[in-house]
Amino acid sequence: MSASPNLIEQSFELAASRCADLTPLIYQRLFNERPETRAMFRSQGSELVMGSMLALTIEAILDFAGERRGHFRLIACEVVSHDGYGTPRELFIAFFAVIRDTLRDLLGDEWSAEMAQAWDALLAEIEVFAGIAA
C-alpha cells in the first residue's frame, strides 16, 4: 500500500496500521480532557453511539480534507444538531482536536511537522466552515 499524498488521510492510514479501533483511545482522551462530555453519553449502548459518531466524523474529515464529495457537509449539520442538544460549539470543535491529538500520540515518530501543519490548517478551516470562527 502506498502512502496517500493527502497528509490527513495518511495520518489515518498510519493509525489504522497500529490500532484496529480508535474509538476507545479517542473517547478516553475526550473524557480526560473534557470530563463534562462523559455525561453526554448514556451508559447503556453508548459504545455503539460513540463508534458510529466517530466513524461519521472520520468520513467527514477525510472528505473535507480531500475531494469534498458531500460527506463533509455532515459537519455543518451536526453543529446545528449539537446546538439542539445544548453542546457548546467550542466543545463540538474540540472533538476534532482530540482526534488529531490521539493520532499524533499513536503515530509517535511518524507524526511529521508537515502532518501537524496540515491538521492545524484543517481544524482552522473546519471552524470557519462550521461557523465557529470568523
Secondary structure, DSSP 8 states (H G I E B T S, - for coil): ----SSHHHHHHHHHHHH-S--HHHHHHHHHHH-GGGGGGS-STTHHHHHHHHHHHHHHHHHHHHTT--STTHHHHHHHHHHHHHT--HHHHHHHHHHHHHHHHHHHGGG--HHHHHHHHHHHHHHHHHTTS--
